[in-house]
Structures are given as C-alpha cells and as structure tokens.
Amino acid sequence: MLTEQQIQGIYIPVITPFTKERELDLPSFQNYIKVMANSGIHGLVINGTTGESPTVTWDEVEQLVKAAKETLSSINSSVPIMVGTGTNDTASTVARTKKAAALGADAVLVVTPYYNRPTEEGIYEHFRMSASVGIPVMVYEIPARTGVRVSIDMMKKIMNIDGIIGLKDSTNNLDLMTELVRCGSKPILCGDDTFFFDMLTRGAAGGMMASASIHPERFLEVYNRFVAGEKEDAYRLYTQLLPFIKNLFEEPAPAMLKHLLAQQGIIASAQLRLPLMPASEQLKAKIAL
C-alpha cells in the first residue's frame, strides 16, 4: 500500500482506450500501461476523470485494474496503482473503496462529493468513512467539477484524518496548497497541469497530470531537475511545455490525449464515449507531436 513518502513525482491519471464500438480495448490499455511504466513515472491512477470515469462501469474498472497489474508484473515494474473510487454517495464510495482494496490497489483517489453540494461537515464525514476502510486515501479537490469548494480550515481537518495520505489539488490557484504546506501538511500533488512549476516552488511533492501521458519523460525531467536544485533549468523546460499543455486542454480531455496517443501508435483508436466528442480538426492542427 502507498505511504505518504511515496506521494511524490509524476503520477499519470490514465486514459481508458475503447474500440470503434466503444467497448474496452484491453490490448491497447496494456500497451499504454507498459509505455507509461517504462518511462519512469512514479504512479498510475485508474478510473479518474481522464479515464472517462462517468461512463465506465465498475465491472470495467475491475478489468482495467487486473490488466494493469498483469502488465506491470510482466515487466517487473513496481509502479503503484491508485484507483478512483469517489462518487457523490458515501455508501457507494465506501463500497467501491472496499472493492479496490480487494483488487490489490495501492491507494484510492476520492473526489469531494459533487452535484449534491453537501455541507463541510458532510464532506468531512465522507472522507472519514472512506478512510476507515483501511486502504490509503488520496483526497481530490476540484471545485470546477464538483460545484463546492472546501475551505482551507476544513481541508486541514480532512488531511489530519488517519488513512488520508495526501491531496490532489486542482483548485486553479495556489491559496490552498500554500497554507497547507505552511502548516506542515501531508503531501500535495499538483492537479492542474498549468500550475505545475508554481506548485513545485510552493512545496508540492509532484504532480498528478493528464498531459504527462504525452512525452512523460519531459515532465519527469522538469521534476527531476527541480528536486536536484536545478530550478532555472526546470523552469526553462516547463515553459517549453506550457504552450502544449494549454492547447491540450482547449477542449474537454481526454479527446486530444487520445488522438495523440493513437497518432503515436500507443493505442489503436482515439474513440471516446458520449457525451464526449473527438478533438476538433482545428485543435489537431495546433498540436504537433
């Protein structure tokens, strides 16, 4: 199981490849996992938003986790697997978290409950009950998708829950992370790719970033240079990546990610599940590998 000390570096929230008929494409997924693991990344996240979690069934999640574990075993890789189990129903989240533990996941990613807009006390209980399962829990705060923003004071309380090992911060600013780091918080990973370098300078332990699926070695070099104290070089490399990152998310992910991965031959098809649509021709023309 993951420890707080292992929450560092580059974690990739993985895509879910589909066939033209919108069924799981497990051979493509296994090839993709192999490429990511061999790049040197520090962790994989299955069933996150990048993996089109709203349209993926739990039975399919189980297939993906088993396929990823088999693939990692075949290449003698110890890259940890985190599984997204968070929903806006605490009972469902706890049940999925138990199932992820049974599958051998190293940790779970639990998002702040979305859509039903609970009180902060309800949000705290949601995370407390998720962490009580016994598998390490990574908190995922992303107000743009959930419709609620957890206050800094409440997030401090949540981060002190036994079993919570860190935070994926996708708040679109530096305020939460800066205050948590000042108070000696558990590890924080940047969840907004455009803030990666700024978050590293404020004390982030790394990033959980969808864009790192494309040329992960470039993101790893930014991180490795930074932790080695070569901050000017890290910043220079990051600024070279920034236009690509911004273009990548002009349209909803993972449309462009899948297009580029298919273009690289890593997956067989860029197929998505509705309501997501393929990347536009205009965006494809803007991004070259």
HELIX and SHEET records of a PDB file:
HELIX    1   1 GLU A    4  GLN A    6  5                                   3    
HELIX    2   2 LEU A   26  ASN A   38  1                                  13    
HELIX    3   3 THR A   49  GLY A   51  5                                   3    
HELIX    4   4 SER A   53  THR A   55  5                                   3    
HELIX    5   5 TRP A   58  SER A   74  1                                  17    
HELIX    6   6 THR A   90  LEU A  103  1                                  14    
HELIX    7   7 GLU A  120  ALA A  131  1                                  12    
HELIX    8   8 PRO A  143  THR A  146  1                                   4    
HELIX    9   9 ILE A  152  MET A  159  1                                   8    
HELIX   10  10 ASP A  175  ARG A  182  1                                   8    
HELIX   11  11 ASP A  193  PHE A  195  5                                   3    
HELIX   12  12 PHE A  196  THR A  201  1                                   6    
HELIX   13  13 ALA A  210  SER A  213  5                                   4    
HELIX   14  14 PRO A  216  VAL A  227  1                                  12    
HELIX   15  15 LYS A  231  LEU A  248  1                                  18    
HELIX   16  16 ALA A  255  GLN A  263  1                                   9    
HELIX   17  17 GLU A  281  LYS A  286  1                                   6    
SHEET    1   A 9 GLY A   9  PRO A  13  0                                        
SHEET    2   A 9 GLY A  43  ILE A  46  1                                        
SHEET    3   A 9 ILE A  81  GLY A  84  1                                        
SHEET    4   A 9 ALA A 107  VAL A 111  1                                        
SHEET    5   A 9 VAL A 137  GLU A 141  1                                        
SHEET    6   A 9 ILE A 164  ASP A 169  1                                        
SHEET    7   A 9 ILE A 188  CYS A 190  1                                        
SHEET    8   A 9 GLY A 206  MET A 208  1                                        
SHEET    9   A 9 GLY A   9  PRO A  13  1                                        
END                                                                             
